[in-house]
Amino acid sequence: MRKLAIAALAMTLAAPALAEVPSMDTMLGKTEQEVRQTLTSMGFEVRKLEREDGMIEAYFVGQGKMGEVYVNPQTGKPAKLKMK
């Protein structure tokens, strides 16, 4: 029984974590700090974060992807999202 438990634990630790990817329905936050925290918790590194035309603009990388998002600070959701 102990060997089975150890094997199950090893498989769990070896499996890659399924990370969340932002979508147009994702609540990212209404402030620059909230957007940074949300993207970081999703496994992304925020490279640039600024206000542009009343939106919160963030450039991020991670999980083999690059992205740019414009977040509406009134709703906290993306108004525009590009992922490469």
C-alpha positions in Angstrom: 0.0 0.0 0.0 2.8 2.4 0.8 4.5 1.8 -2.6 1.2 2.6 -4.3 0.8 5.9 -2.3 4.4 6.9 -3.2 3.9 6.1 -6.9 0.6 8.1 -6.9 2.4 11.1 -5.3 5.3 10.9 -7.8 2.9 10.9 -10.7 1.0 13.9 -9.3 4.2 15.9 -8.9 5.5 14.9 -12.3 2.4 15.9 -14.2 2.5 19.5 -15.6 0.1 21.9 -13.9 -2.8 23.0 -16.1 -2.4 26.8 -16.1 -5.3 29.1 -16.9 -5.0 31.3 -20.0 -6.9 34.7 -20.1 -10.0 34.9 -22.3 -12.4 37.7 -23.0 -14.6 36.5 -20.1 -11.7 36.4 -17.5 -12.0 38.9 -14.6 -8.5 40.4 -14.6 -9.1 43.4 -12.2 -10.1 47.0 -12.1 -6.7 48.4 -11.1 -3.2 48.0 -12.5 -2.2 46.1 -9.4 -5.1 43.7 -9.6 -4.3 43.0 -13.3 -0.7 42.3 -12.5 -1.6 40.0 -9.6 -4.2 38.1 -11.7 -1.8 37.5 -14.6 1.0 36.5 -12.3 -1.3 34.0 -10.5 -2.1 32.5 -13.9 1.6 31.9 -14.4 2.5 34.8 -16.6 5.3 37.4 -16.2 4.0 41.0 -16.7 6.6 42.8 -18.8 4.8 46.1 -19.2 1.8 47.7 -17.6 0.4 51.2 -18.2 -2.7 53.2 -18.8 -3.6 54.0 -22.4 -6.8 55.7 -23.7 -8.6 55.0 -20.4 -7.7 51.3 -20.5 -5.2 49.2 -18.5 -2.7 47.9 -21.1 -0.6 44.9 -20.1 2.1 42.9 -22.0 2.8 39.5 -20.6 4.7 36.3 -21.3 4.7 32.7 -20.0 3.6 29.2 -20.8 5.3 29.5 -24.2 2.9 32.4 -25.1 3.1 36.1 -25.4 0.1 38.3 -24.9 -1.3 41.9 -24.9 -4.5 42.8 -23.1 -6.5 46.0 -22.8 -8.6 45.8 -19.7 -11.7 48.0 -19.1 -11.2 49.4 -15.6 -15.0 49.7 -15.2 -15.7 46.0 -15.7 -12.3 44.4 -15.0 -12.6 42.3 -18.1 -10.6 42.5 -21.4 -11.8 44.9 -24.0 -9.1 43.5 -26.4 -6.9 40.5 -26.1 -4.1 39.2 -28.4 -2.2 35.9 -27.7 0.7 34.6 -29.8 
